[in-house]
Amino acid sequence: MTVNKRIFASMKDEGYKQFLIFLRLTPDYQIEANWCEADNEKVAAHVEMLRRLKEAGKLIVAGRTQEALDHTFGIIIIAVYDEAEAAGIMREDPAVAGGIMEASLHPFQVAVSRG
């Protein structure tokens, strides 16, 4: 692992702030039998939102743990201008807005990254 000073210094110089969005499935969706096709479509829209964030240069990383549904969680780390923008991204996430995931927002700073 290396400190990617150039990328993160550039973000700071341009006024970007980093935020971590912590995601967990809501209790009803921690049981696989409760899922239907419409729920899967909301998750697909969630993944598409992540792709759009990447294309816009706002996504640093996103992923989830590989555990049982009642233990898994996901994270999204983004670089945006302010907390209001980060909160809007979190609220508008189709999986959050659709009640499949609950989310919390945290100020964050990547210190070390691969690359």
Secondary structure as GFF3:
##gff-version 3
##sequence-region A 1 115
A	DSSP	alpha_helix	5	13	.	.	.	ID=ss1
A	DSSP	beta_strand	17	25	.	.	.	ID=ss2
A	DSSP	three_ten_helix	27	30	.	.	.	ID=ss3
A	DSSP	three_ten_helix	32	34	.	.	.	ID=ss4
A	DSSP	alpha_helix	37	55	.	.	.	ID=ss5
A	DSSP	beta_strand	59	64	.	.	.	ID=ss6
A	DSSP	beta_strand	73	80	.	.	.	ID=ss7
A	DSSP	alpha_helix	83	92	.	.	.	ID=ss8
A	DSSP	alpha_helix	94	97	.	.	.	ID=ss9
A	DSSP	beta_strand	101	108	.	.	.	ID=ss10
###
